[in-house]
Amino acid sequence: MDTYLHYNFYSYINKILDFSRSSSMLIAVSGGQDSLCLIKLIQDIVNKHKLTVNIGYIYVDHQWKKDSKQQIKHLINLLKIKQAALSIYQIKEIPNSELAARNIRYKIIIQHAIKYNYSIIMTGHTNTDQIETFLLQLIRGNGIDAVTSLNKHRILNNHLQIIRPLINFSRSDITWFCRKFTLPIWSDISNYEYNINRNRLRNELLPYLNKYFIFNVEKQINYFLNISDIENEYIKQNAIKLYLKSRHKTNLALNYWIIKQQHKALQVRVLQIFVYHNFNKTLTKNILNKLLNLIQNNKNNVHILKWKNLNFKININWLYFY
């Protein structure tokens, strides 16, 4: 039987995906309620609308939990019943932070998708996850890119994109759905470990804000995130235009005289885009500030700045990278 989650789920992904052509989707799962809700919604919609789609599932085991082997068996049995393919990766070196684990997990999922020619990666992140990510990034002092990073839709390249079709649903929506269809949820004991920052936000900070500051604080944060996402996209588009205008035609260099005439927000973005695009590295706050100072204060003198295995050299109008 269809629910409002079925309707909203199909309405959203139908705007993004072209089901008139054969699609290939890789679904990241864990066995928790979000994953089971996602699996159920996908299979119900594929069956109802008789969609031509190749679906694969992937699970990344960080080996943090004592019951990780049992969780894997649970997933295998669940997807075996549904006659679905499941790929399992185990991390040999256990990551020492949630952020490191997330980076490793996404790297594995993206590499798997590219290797096996999937065009879509789908995750079970909810609106509650989006709010928690915003608060974590805010506490870490990260910028607007980071606080709005858990968005609905992200294009990685011409052949691969990530979508999060549950991002409009709250955790209570998902809980209701799983109970309605008696889905076999795997209870994750790590959700109750308070040495994990996300758990403290979920179980202590958000309830505290709701009780003592503003009722339904999640709704207010969502409003802020929607506005920030629109403004961030505008800055991104202008930064890309400036990057294309200021880069050297043949050398790894930027015309810093063009860049320095623009707002600092665009200067920062252009430098970040250039280094990440050419060297696959993310500039630290410290080196970024040093580069900005060089651009603003240089008077046609030659300056060389070293960072890791990269050198930055200012000569005449150009900032060279080598």
C-alpha atoms as a printed R data frame, in Angstrom:
    type eleno elety resid chain resno      x       y       z
1   ATOM     1    CA   MET     A     1  0.000   0.000   0.000
2   ATOM     2    CA   ASP     A     2  1.284   3.462  -0.921
3   ATOM     3    CA   THR     A     3  2.079   5.989   1.791
4   ATOM     4    CA   TYR     A     4  2.939   9.674   1.650
5   ATOM     5    CA   LEU     A     5  6.608   8.612   1.807
6   ATOM     6    CA   HIS     A     6  6.104   6.549  -1.362
7   ATOM     7    CA   TYR     A     7  4.491   9.502  -3.107
8   ATOM     8    CA   ASN     A     8  7.107  12.084  -2.046
9   ATOM     9    CA   PHE     A     9  9.985   9.686  -2.743
10  ATOM    10    CA   TYR     A    10  8.839   8.928  -6.294
11  ATOM    11    CA   SER     A    11  7.989  12.580  -7.022
12  ATOM    12    CA   TYR     A    12 11.489  13.635  -6.028
13  ATOM    13    CA   ILE     A    13 13.583  11.018  -7.819
14  ATOM    14    CA   ASN     A    14 11.394  11.197 -10.922
15  ATOM    15    CA   LYS     A    15 12.460  14.846 -11.314
16  ATOM    16    CA   ILE     A    16 16.141  13.897 -11.210
17  ATOM    17    CA   LEU     A    17 16.331  10.508 -12.914
18  ATOM    18    CA   ASP     A    18 15.309   9.630 -16.437
19  ATOM    19    CA   PHE     A    19 13.549   6.283 -16.083
20  ATOM    20    CA   SER     A    20 12.780   6.160 -19.801
21  ATOM    21    CA   ARG     A    21 16.370   4.990 -20.182
22  ATOM    22    CA   SER     A    22 18.004   2.101 -18.373
23  ATOM    23    CA   SER     A    23 19.439   3.293 -15.067
24  ATOM    24    CA   SER     A    24 22.018   1.710 -12.800
25  ATOM    25    CA   MET     A    25 21.831   2.555  -9.089
26  ATOM    26    CA   LEU     A    26 24.181   1.738  -6.227
27  ATOM    27    CA   ILE     A    27 22.462   1.917  -2.836
28  ATOM    28    CA   ALA     A    28 24.584   2.445   0.284
29  ATOM    29    CA   VAL     A    29 23.051   0.493   3.184
30  ATOM    30    CA   SER     A    30 23.743  -0.323   6.834
31  ATOM    31    CA   GLY     A    31 20.799  -2.343   8.142
32  ATOM    32    CA   GLY     A    32 19.383   0.498  10.232
33  ATOM    33    CA   GLN     A    33 15.937   2.005   9.804
34  ATOM    34    CA   ASP     A    34 16.985   4.585   7.192
35  ATOM    35    CA   SER     A    35 18.501   1.904   4.959
36  ATOM    36    CA   LEU     A    36 15.541  -0.450   5.282
37  ATOM    37    CA   CYS     A    37 13.126   2.362   4.497
38  ATOM    38    CA   LEU     A    38 15.168   3.239   1.394
39  ATOM    39    CA   ILE     A    39 15.308  -0.401   0.230
40  ATOM    40    CA   LYS     A    40 11.551  -0.793   0.680
41  ATOM    41    CA   LEU     A    41 10.700   2.442  -1.141
42  ATOM    42    CA   ILE     A    42 12.974   1.654  -4.090
43  ATOM    43    CA   GLN     A    43 11.700  -1.874  -4.588
44  ATOM    44    CA   ASP     A    44  8.044  -0.876  -4.205
45  ATOM    45    CA   ILE     A    45  8.371   1.891  -6.798
46  ATOM    46    CA   VAL     A    46 10.398  -0.223  -9.243
47  ATOM    47    CA   ASN     A    47  7.788  -2.994  -9.025
48  ATOM    48    CA   LYS     A    48  4.764  -0.686  -9.211
49  ATOM    49    CA   HIS     A    49  5.976   1.343 -12.185
50  ATOM    50    CA   LYS     A    50  7.820  -1.584 -13.823
51  ATOM    51    CA   LEU     A    51 10.999   0.453 -14.145
52  ATOM    52    CA   THR     A    52 14.033  -0.808 -16.018
53  ATOM    53    CA   VAL     A    53 16.787  -0.298 -13.485
54  ATOM    54    CA   ASN     A    54 19.853  -2.245 -12.361
55  ATOM    55    CA   ILE     A    55 20.183  -2.055  -8.560
56  ATOM    56    CA   GLY     A    56 23.215  -2.976  -6.478
57  ATOM    57    CA   TYR     A    57 23.790  -2.565  -2.736
58  ATOM    58    CA   ILE     A    58 27.000  -1.763  -0.908
59  ATOM    59    CA   TYR     A    59 27.973  -1.883   2.760
60  ATOM    60    CA   VAL     A    60 31.227  -0.527   4.225
61  ATOM    61    CA   ASP     A    61 32.204  -2.105   7.558
62  ATOM    62    CA   HIS     A    62 34.508   0.111   9.637
63  ATOM    63    CA   GLN     A    63 34.848  -2.697  12.216
64  ATOM    64    CA   TRP     A    64 34.042  -0.320  15.058
65  ATOM    65    CA   LYS     A    65 31.328  -2.520  16.486
66  ATOM    66    CA   LYS     A    66 31.625  -5.809  18.310
67  ATOM    67    CA   ASP     A    67 28.590  -7.148  16.465
68  ATOM    68    CA   SER     A    68 29.675  -6.060  12.969
69  ATOM    69    CA   LYS     A    69 29.815  -9.662  11.695
70  ATOM    70    CA   GLN     A    70 26.270 -10.303  12.877
71  ATOM    71    CA   GLN     A    71 25.140  -7.075  11.203
72  ATOM    72    CA   ILE     A    72 26.682  -8.205   7.911
73  ATOM    73    CA   LYS     A    73 24.868 -11.568   8.170
74  ATOM    74    CA   HIS     A    74 21.631  -9.709   8.811
75  ATOM    75    CA   LEU     A    75 22.103  -7.618   5.653
76  ATOM    76    CA   ILE     A    76 23.040 -10.654   3.558
77  ATOM    77    CA   ASN     A    77 19.933 -12.541   4.676
78  ATOM    78    CA   LEU     A    78 17.701  -9.538   4.128
79  ATOM    79    CA   LEU     A    79 18.889  -8.819   0.596
80  ATOM    80    CA   LYS     A    80 19.084 -12.508  -0.276
81  ATOM    81    CA   ILE     A    81 15.342 -12.741   0.312
82  ATOM    82    CA   LYS     A    82 14.863  -9.797  -2.028
83  ATOM    83    CA   GLN     A    83 17.253 -11.388  -4.560
84  ATOM    84    CA   ALA     A    84 19.469  -8.314  -4.578
85  ATOM    85    CA   ALA     A    85 23.256  -8.151  -5.014
86  ATOM    86    CA   LEU     A    86 25.283  -6.911  -2.026
87  ATOM    87    CA   SER     A    87 28.959  -5.871  -2.060
88  ATOM    88    CA   ILE     A    88 30.737  -5.704   1.309
89  ATOM    89    CA   TYR     A    89 33.973  -3.856   2.085
90  ATOM    90    CA   GLN     A    90 35.844  -4.128   5.372
91  ATOM    91    CA   ILE     A    91 38.290  -1.426   6.495
92  ATOM    92    CA   LYS     A    92 41.597  -2.956   7.569
93  ATOM    93    CA   GLU     A    93 42.847   0.069   9.491
94  ATOM    94    CA   ILE     A    94 40.136   1.271  11.855
95  ATOM    95    CA   PRO     A    95 39.651   5.074  11.445
96  ATOM    96    CA   ASN     A    96 40.120   7.158  14.591
97  ATOM    97    CA   SER     A    97 37.323   9.656  13.940
98  ATOM    98    CA   GLU     A    98 33.846   9.853  12.469
99  ATOM    99    CA   LEU     A    99 35.043  12.330   9.819
100 ATOM   100    CA   ALA     A   100 37.879  10.034   8.708
101 ATOM   101    CA   ALA     A   101 35.461   7.108   8.551
102 ATOM   102    CA   ARG     A   102 33.043   9.125   6.428
103 ATOM   103    CA   ASN     A   103 35.791  10.127   3.961
104 ATOM   104    CA   ILE     A   104 36.965   6.520   3.620
105 ATOM   105    CA   ARG     A   105 33.402   5.281   3.184
106 ATOM   106    CA   TYR     A   106 32.593   7.746   0.398
107 ATOM   107    CA   LYS     A   107 35.866   7.031  -1.380
108 ATOM   108    CA   ILE     A   108 35.128   3.288  -1.427
109 ATOM   109    CA   ILE     A   109 31.533   3.781  -2.580
110 ATOM   110    CA   ILE     A   110 32.506   6.163  -5.394
111 ATOM   111    CA   GLN     A   111 35.343   3.923  -6.601
112 ATOM   112    CA   HIS     A   112 33.005   0.909  -6.578
113 ATOM   113    CA   ALA     A   113 30.378   2.847  -8.545
114 ATOM   114    CA   ILE     A   114 32.922   3.897 -11.171
115 ATOM   115    CA   LYS     A   115 34.393   0.382 -11.453
116 ATOM   116    CA   TYR     A   116 31.020  -1.274 -12.030
117 ATOM   117    CA   ASN     A   117 29.510   1.499 -14.170
118 ATOM   118    CA   TYR     A   118 26.794   2.717 -11.841
119 ATOM   119    CA   SER     A   119 25.353   6.089 -12.825
120 ATOM   120    CA   ILE     A   120 23.668   6.854  -9.503
121 ATOM   121    CA   ILE     A   121 24.730   6.521  -5.873
122 ATOM   122    CA   MET     A   122 21.829   6.667  -3.429
123 ATOM   123    CA   THR     A   123 22.149   7.057   0.336
124 ATOM   124    CA   GLY     A   124 19.613   6.936   3.167
125 ATOM   125    CA   HIS     A   125 20.427  10.281   4.775
126 ATOM   126    CA   THR     A   126 17.425  12.011   6.305
127 ATOM   127    CA   ASN     A   127 16.580  15.577   7.250
128 ATOM   128    CA   THR     A   128 17.733  14.779  10.787
129 ATOM   129    CA   ASP     A   129 21.161  13.742   9.427
130 ATOM   130    CA   GLN     A   130 21.333  17.018   7.497
131 ATOM   131    CA   ILE     A   131 20.700  19.055  10.642
132 ATOM   132    CA   GLU     A   132 23.258  17.075  12.668
133 ATOM   133    CA   THR     A   133 25.864  17.538   9.917
134 ATOM   134    CA   PHE     A   134 25.193  21.281   9.891
135 ATOM   135    CA   LEU     A   135 25.759  21.532  13.668
136 ATOM   136    CA   LEU     A   136 28.928  19.413  13.549
137 ATOM   137    CA   GLN     A   137 30.446  21.506  10.763
138 ATOM   138    CA   LEU     A   138 29.425  24.723  12.516
139 ATOM   139    CA   ILE     A   139 31.147  23.637  15.745
140 ATOM   140    CA   ARG     A   140 34.305  22.790  13.780
141 ATOM   141    CA   GLY     A   141 34.362  26.338  12.387
142 ATOM   142    CA   ASN     A   142 33.918  25.294   8.769
143 ATOM   143    CA   GLY     A   143 32.438  27.486   6.049
144 ATOM   144    CA   ILE     A   144 29.170  27.553   4.165
145 ATOM   145    CA   ASP     A   145 30.318  24.811   1.777
146 ATOM   146    CA   ALA     A   146 30.724  22.404   4.683
147 ATOM   147    CA   VAL     A   147 27.557  23.280   6.600
148 ATOM   148    CA   THR     A   148 25.460  22.739   3.457
149 ATOM   149    CA   SER     A   149 27.451  19.704   2.268
150 ATOM   150    CA   LEU     A   150 24.725  17.122   2.918
151 ATOM   151    CA   ASN     A   151 22.462  18.270   0.095
152 ATOM   152    CA   LYS     A   152 19.833  16.407  -1.898
153 ATOM   153    CA   HIS     A   153 21.682  16.090  -5.167
154 ATOM   154    CA   ARG     A   154 25.338  16.241  -6.132
155 ATOM   155    CA   ILE     A   155 26.803  15.665  -9.593
156 ATOM   156    CA   LEU     A   156 30.279  14.103  -9.323
157 ATOM   157    CA   ASN     A   157 30.993  13.967 -13.056
158 ATOM   158    CA   ASN     A   158 29.199  13.474 -16.371
159 ATOM   159    CA   HIS     A   159 28.548   9.818 -15.576
160 ATOM   160    CA   LEU     A   160 27.941   9.714 -11.820
161 ATOM   161    CA   GLN     A   161 25.756  11.527  -9.308
162 ATOM   162    CA   ILE     A   162 24.765  11.165  -5.653
163 ATOM   163    CA   ILE     A   163 21.171  11.606  -4.561
164 ATOM   164    CA   ARG     A   164 19.682  11.532  -1.065
165 ATOM   165    CA   PRO     A   165 15.956  10.978  -1.629
166 ATOM   166    CA   LEU     A   166 15.088  10.735   2.090
167 ATOM   167    CA   ILE     A   167 16.507  14.171   2.906
168 ATOM   168    CA   ASN     A   168 13.007  15.656   3.216
169 ATOM   169    CA   PHE     A   169 11.942  13.018   5.767
170 ATOM   170    CA   SER     A   170 12.623  13.235   9.495
171 ATOM   171    CA   ARG     A   171 13.767  10.357  11.673
172 ATOM   172    CA   SER     A   172 10.253  10.089  13.112
173 ATOM   173    CA   ASP     A   173  8.831   9.702   9.561
174 ATOM   174    CA   ILE     A   174 11.233   6.836   8.918
175 ATOM   175    CA   THR     A   175 10.441   5.192  12.269
176 ATOM   176    CA   TRP     A   176  6.721   5.295  11.490
177 ATOM   177    CA   PHE     A   177  7.300   3.778   8.036
178 ATOM   178    CA   CYS     A   178  9.441   0.922   9.374
179 ATOM   179    CA   ARG     A   179  6.886   0.086  12.051
180 ATOM   180    CA   LYS     A   180  4.007   0.179   9.584
181 ATOM   181    CA   PHE     A   181  5.675  -2.410   7.351
182 ATOM   182    CA   THR     A   182  7.356  -4.294  10.263
183 ATOM   183    CA   LEU     A   183 10.782  -3.981   8.676
184 ATOM   184    CA   PRO     A   184 13.559  -5.969  10.440
185 ATOM   185    CA   ILE     A   185 15.692  -3.089  11.738
186 ATOM   186    CA   TRP     A   186 19.177  -3.838  13.024
187 ATOM   187    CA   SER     A   187 19.632  -1.996  16.315
188 ATOM   188    CA   ASP     A   188 22.982  -0.189  16.154
189 ATOM   189    CA   ILE     A   189 24.461  -0.120  19.659
190 ATOM   190    CA   SER     A   190 26.956   2.568  18.606
191 ATOM   191    CA   ASN     A   191 24.049   5.055  18.466
192 ATOM   192    CA   TYR     A   192 24.122   5.099  22.258
193 ATOM   193    CA   GLU     A   193 27.853   5.718  22.671
194 ATOM   194    CA   TYR     A   194 28.338   9.304  23.834
195 ATOM   195    CA   ASN     A   195 31.973   9.467  22.810
196 ATOM   196    CA   ILE     A   196 30.579   9.936  19.296
197 ATOM   197    CA   ASN     A   197 29.793  13.628  18.798
198 ATOM   198    CA   ARG     A   198 26.815  13.023  16.526
199 ATOM   199    CA   ASN     A   199 25.083  11.008  19.258
200 ATOM   200    CA   ARG     A   200 25.490  13.835  21.768
201 ATOM   201    CA   LEU     A   201 24.002  16.292  19.291
202 ATOM   202    CA   ARG     A   202 21.080  13.969  18.586
203 ATOM   203    CA   ASN     A   203 20.297  12.911  22.133
204 ATOM   204    CA   GLU     A   204 21.315  15.963  24.175
205 ATOM   205    CA   LEU     A   205 21.895  19.213  22.258
206 ATOM   206    CA   LEU     A   206 18.881  19.178  19.911
207 ATOM   207    CA   PRO     A   207 16.387  18.209  22.659
208 ATOM   208    CA   TYR     A   208 17.909  20.938  24.868
209 ATOM   209    CA   LEU     A   209 17.555  23.577  22.132
210 ATOM   210    CA   ASN     A   210 13.965  22.480  21.517
211 ATOM   211    CA   LYS     A   211 13.064  22.725  25.185
212 ATOM   212    CA   TYR     A   212 14.866  25.857  26.305
213 ATOM   213    CA   PHE     A   213 15.440  28.009  23.208
214 ATOM   214    CA   ILE     A   214 12.900  27.498  20.426
215 ATOM   215    CA   PHE     A   215 10.316  24.816  19.792
216 ATOM   216    CA   ASN     A   216 10.840  22.857  16.568
217 ATOM   217    CA   VAL     A   217 14.370  24.147  16.142
218 ATOM   218    CA   GLU     A   218 14.889  21.666  13.288
219 ATOM   219    CA   LYS     A   219 12.397  23.608  11.157
220 ATOM   220    CA   GLN     A   220 14.297  26.860  11.724
221 ATOM   221    CA   ILE     A   221 17.632  25.228  10.876
222 ATOM   222    CA   ASN     A   222 16.097  23.818   7.690
223 ATOM   223    CA   TYR     A   223 14.970  27.290   6.690
224 ATOM   224    CA   PHE     A   224 18.508  28.601   7.222
225 ATOM   225    CA   LEU     A   225 20.031  25.704   5.263
226 ATOM   226    CA   ASN     A   226 17.723  26.242   2.282
227 ATOM   227    CA   ILE     A   227 18.654  29.926   2.085
228 ATOM   228    CA   SER     A   228 22.363  29.171   2.573
229 ATOM   229    CA   ASP     A   229 22.307  26.511  -0.131
230 ATOM   230    CA   ILE     A   230 20.855  28.969  -2.665
231 ATOM   231    CA   GLU     A   231 23.390  31.678  -1.768
232 ATOM   232    CA   ASN     A   232 26.248  29.174  -1.777
233 ATOM   233    CA   GLU     A   233 25.298  27.987  -5.258
234 ATOM   234    CA   TYR     A   234 25.357  31.574  -6.505
235 ATOM   235    CA   ILE     A   235 28.875  32.106  -5.081
236 ATOM   236    CA   LYS     A   236 30.037  28.800  -6.606
237 ATOM   237    CA   GLN     A   237 28.858  29.733 -10.087
238 ATOM   238    CA   ASN     A   238 30.574  33.104  -9.965
239 ATOM   239    CA   ALA     A   239 33.758  31.539  -8.578
240 ATOM   240    CA   ILE     A   240 33.873  29.068 -11.473
241 ATOM   241    CA   LYS     A   241 33.458  31.925 -13.971
242 ATOM   242    CA   LEU     A   242 36.290  33.844 -12.296
243 ATOM   243    CA   TYR     A   243 38.488  30.743 -12.246
244 ATOM   244    CA   LEU     A   244 38.017  30.159 -15.974
245 ATOM   245    CA   LYS     A   245 38.720  33.832 -16.680
246 ATOM   246    CA   SER     A   246 41.872  34.071 -14.551
247 ATOM   247    CA   ARG     A   247 43.685  30.771 -15.220
248 ATOM   248    CA   HIS     A   248 46.657  30.607 -17.587
249 ATOM   249    CA   LYS     A   249 46.013  28.998 -20.982
250 ATOM   250    CA   THR     A   250 49.041  26.692 -20.844
251 ATOM   251    CA   ASN     A   251 50.715  26.890 -17.407
252 ATOM   252    CA   LEU     A   252 49.487  25.987 -13.919
253 ATOM   253    CA   ALA     A   253 48.945  29.595 -12.946
254 ATOM   254    CA   LEU     A   254 46.334  32.198 -12.045
255 ATOM   255    CA   ASN     A   255 46.298  35.872 -12.916
256 ATOM   256    CA   TYR     A   256 46.146  37.252  -9.397
257 ATOM   257    CA   TRP     A   257 45.591  40.844 -10.605
258 ATOM   258    CA   ILE     A   258 42.204  39.737 -11.931
259 ATOM   259    CA   ILE     A   259 41.433  37.816  -8.750
260 ATOM   260    CA   LYS     A   260 42.413  40.545  -6.264
261 ATOM   261    CA   GLN     A   261 39.848  42.947  -7.751
262 ATOM   262    CA   GLN     A   262 37.031  40.627  -6.675
263 ATOM   263    CA   HIS     A   263 35.411  40.043  -3.286
264 ATOM   264    CA   LYS     A   264 37.388  37.951  -0.811
265 ATOM   265    CA   ALA     A   265 34.716  35.219  -0.915
266 ATOM   266    CA   LEU     A   266 35.429  34.714  -4.622
267 ATOM   267    CA   GLN     A   267 39.214  34.878  -4.132
268 ATOM   268    CA   VAL     A   268 39.026  32.042  -1.594
269 ATOM   269    CA   ARG     A   269 36.846  29.891  -3.846
270 ATOM   270    CA   VAL     A   270 39.059  30.364  -6.924
271 ATOM   271    CA   LEU     A   271 42.186  29.298  -5.025
272 ATOM   272    CA   GLN     A   272 40.381  26.275  -3.602
273 ATOM   273    CA   ILE     A   273 39.008  25.265  -6.999
274 ATOM   274    CA   PHE     A   274 42.389  25.604  -8.695
275 ATOM   275    CA   VAL     A   275 44.350  23.520  -6.164
276 ATOM   276    CA   TYR     A   276 41.697  20.837  -5.843
277 ATOM   277    CA   HIS     A   277 41.126  20.588  -9.604
278 ATOM   278    CA   ASN     A   278 44.828  20.320 -10.485
279 ATOM   279    CA   PHE     A   279 46.334  18.568  -7.443
280 ATOM   280    CA   ASN     A   280 43.351  16.944  -5.704
281 ATOM   281    CA   LYS     A   281 44.268  18.720  -2.456
282 ATOM   282    CA   THR     A   282 42.243  20.858  -0.067
283 ATOM   283    CA   LEU     A   283 43.926  24.054   1.097
284 ATOM   284    CA   THR     A   284 44.184  24.492   4.866
285 ATOM   285    CA   LYS     A   285 42.955  27.698   6.508
286 ATOM   286    CA   ASN     A   286 46.525  28.714   7.325
287 ATOM   287    CA   ILE     A   287 47.948  28.361   3.807
288 ATOM   288    CA   LEU     A   288 44.831  29.935   2.325
289 ATOM   289    CA   ASN     A   289 45.301  33.077   4.440
290 ATOM   290    CA   LYS     A   290 48.972  33.270   3.452
291 ATOM   291    CA   LEU     A   291 48.060  33.060  -0.239
292 ATOM   292    CA   LEU     A   292 45.448  35.779   0.166
293 ATOM   293    CA   ASN     A   293 48.003  38.035   1.869
294 ATOM   294    CA   LEU     A   294 50.477  37.450  -0.958
295 ATOM   295    CA   ILE     A   295 47.857  38.358  -3.542
296 ATOM   296    CA   GLN     A   296 46.750  41.516  -1.751
297 ATOM   297    CA   ASN     A   297 50.148  42.864  -0.676
298 ATOM   298    CA   ASN     A   298 52.500  41.856  -3.462
299 ATOM   299    CA   LYS     A   299 54.097  44.693  -5.445
300 ATOM   300    CA   ASN     A   300 55.523  42.888  -8.451
301 ATOM   301    CA   ASN     A   301 58.165  41.168  -6.324
302 ATOM   302    CA   VAL     A   302 58.934  37.471  -6.628
303 ATOM   303    CA   HIS     A   303 57.652  35.488  -3.634
304 ATOM   304    CA   ILE     A   304 57.759  31.725  -3.074
305 ATOM   305    CA   LEU     A   305 55.538  29.934  -0.581
306 ATOM   306    CA   LYS     A   306 55.918  26.213   0.178
307 ATOM   307    CA   TRP     A   307 53.153  23.888   1.365
308 ATOM   308    CA   LYS     A   308 53.509  20.088   1.574
309 ATOM   309    CA   ASN     A   309 54.940  19.082  -1.820
310 ATOM   310    CA   LEU     A   310 53.614  22.173  -3.605
311 ATOM   311    CA   ASN     A   311 55.286  25.507  -4.265
312 ATOM   312    CA   PHE     A   312 53.448  28.762  -4.904
313 ATOM   313    CA   LYS     A   313 55.349  31.462  -6.735
314 ATOM   314    CA   ILE     A   314 54.233  35.004  -7.539
315 ATOM   315    CA   ASN     A   315 55.949  36.572 -10.515
316 ATOM   316    CA   ILE     A   316 54.692  39.736 -12.228
317 ATOM   317    CA   ASN     A   317 50.898  39.200 -12.638
318 ATOM   318    CA   TRP     A   318 50.816  35.454 -12.125
319 ATOM   319    CA   LEU     A   319 50.537  33.069  -9.199
320 ATOM   320    CA   TYR     A   320 52.271  29.859 -10.302
321 ATOM   321    CA   PHE     A   321 51.714  26.384  -8.802
322 ATOM   322    CA   TYR     A   322 54.325  23.659  -9.155
